[in-house]
């Protein structure tokens, strides 16, 4: 479960926001599949810049979850289970 496929992203001019170059698929433990569509954008996790030097960065190990969250918040997340 989780993110079964590699992702393809490109950074934008501001150096923080990324644009998906292909769909990002997430498989939940329940068997549900969620898709963030190609072209969706994310600025990573919302972590104050003052904490970045501690290792807590917007693009850390939680980066894919942050993309999924941003897509859901922006109404871009698709449920491939008919929902």
Buried (B, 14 or more C-beta within 10 A) or exposed (E): EEBEEEBEBEEEEEEBBBBBEBBBBBBEEEEEBBBBEEEBBBBBBEBEEEEEEEEEBBBEEBBBEBBBBBBEEEEBBBEEEEE
